[in-house]
Amino acid sequence: MTSKSSFNIKNPAVLFSIFYIAAGIIKVGYFAIENFAAPPHIPVLGVLSIITAYTVFKMKKWALPLVVGLLLVGITFGATTLANSLALQTFGDAMLFHLALIAYMIILLIASIYVVAQREKFE
């Protein structure tokens, strides 16, 4: 007897689209929760992530510049936020936040490498 997994996705672009849309919703939601007092670049990154999610899901040819741009801006945002947070707080106080930022940057890098490697398949 062989067991089949019910979770069978043949195109990893769907998973990366889910990541981009989740990151975008979290950023825009954070801005709304803070009563629009958060820095204005956060919702811009959120909207850019949502647009990137659509282009990666539909495999549009203009996904590549969006993904590369979001990689550069997202890694810079994550690294500076992490550095400032570590400088202002002890690691134990915001460990979950720090781990989430590190995971965000790693997944962003993996998603970008995938899109760049599969750029011929994007129409």
C-alpha positions in Angstrom: 0.0 0.0 0.0 1.3 3.4 -1.0 -0.1 6.5 0.6 -0.7 9.5 -1.6 -0.3 13.0 -0.3 -3.3 15.1 -0.7 -1.1 18.2 -1.0 0.3 18.0 -4.5 1.3 21.2 -6.1 3.1 20.8 -9.4 4.0 24.5 -9.7 6.0 26.1 -6.8 5.0 29.5 -8.2 1.6 29.0 -6.4 3.4 28.6 -3.0 5.5 31.7 -3.7 2.3 33.6 -4.7 0.8 32.7 -1.4 3.9 33.9 0.4 3.9 37.3 -1.4 0.2 37.8 -0.8 0.4 36.9 2.9 3.4 39.3 3.3 1.5 42.0 1.5 -1.7 41.6 3.6 0.4 41.6 6.8 2.2 44.8 5.9 -1.0 46.7 4.8 -2.8 45.3 7.8 -0.1 46.5 10.2 -0.3 49.9 8.7 -4.1 50.0 9.2 -3.9 48.6 12.8 -1.4 51.3 13.7 -4.0 53.9 12.6 -1.9 55.0 9.7 0.9 56.1 12.0 3.4 53.5 10.9 6.1 54.5 8.4 4.5 55.0 4.9 6.9 52.6 3.2 5.3 49.6 4.8 2.0 49.7 2.9 3.9 50.5 -0.3 5.9 47.3 0.2 2.6 45.5 1.0 0.9 46.7 -2.2 4.1 45.8 -4.2 4.0 42.3 -2.7 0.4 41.8 -3.6 1.0 42.9 -7.2 4.0 40.6 -7.3 1.9 37.7 -6.0 -0.5 38.2 -9.0 2.3 38.4 -11.5 4.0 35.3 -10.2 0.7 33.3 -10.0 -0.2 34.3 -13.5 3.4 33.8 -14.6 3.5 37.1 -16.4 6.8 38.2 -18.1 6.9 41.4 -16.1 7.1 39.4 -12.8 10.9 39.3 -13.1 11.6 43.0 -12.6 9.0 43.2 -9.8 10.5 40.2 -8.0 14.1 41.5 -8.3 13.0 45.0 -7.1 11.0 43.5 -4.2 14.0 41.4 -3.3 16.3 44.4 -3.1 13.8 46.5 -1.2 12.5 43.7 1.0 16.0 42.5 2.1 17.0 46.1 2.8 13.8 46.6 4.8 14.2 43.3 6.7 17.8 43.8 7.5 17.5 47.4 8.7 14.4 46.6 10.8 16.2 43.6 12.3 19.3 45.7 13.0 17.4 48.5 14.6 15.3 46.1 16.6 18.3 44.3 17.9 20.0 47.6 18.9 16.9 48.9 20.7 15.7 45.7 22.4 17.2 42.6 24.0 16.9 39.5 21.8 14.6 37.7 24.2 12.0 40.4 24.3 11.2 40.2 20.6 12.6 36.8 19.6 9.5 35.8 17.6 9.6 39.1 15.7 13.3 38.6 14.9 12.8 35.1 13.7 9.9 36.2 11.5 12.0 38.8 9.9 14.8 36.3 9.3 12.3 33.8 7.8 10.8 36.6 5.6 14.2 37.4 4.2 15.1 33.8 3.6 11.8 33.0 1.8 12.0 36.2 -0.2 15.5 35.1 -1.4 14.3 31.6 -2.3 11.3 32.9 -4.1 13.4 35.3 -6.1 15.9 32.7 -7.0 13.1 30.5 -8.3 11.5 33.2 -10.4 14.9 34.2 -11.9 15.8 30.5 -12.6 12.4 29.9 -14.3 12.2 33.2 -16.2 11.8 31.4 -19.5 8.5 29.9 -18.4 7.0 33.3 -17.7 4.9 34.6 -20.6 
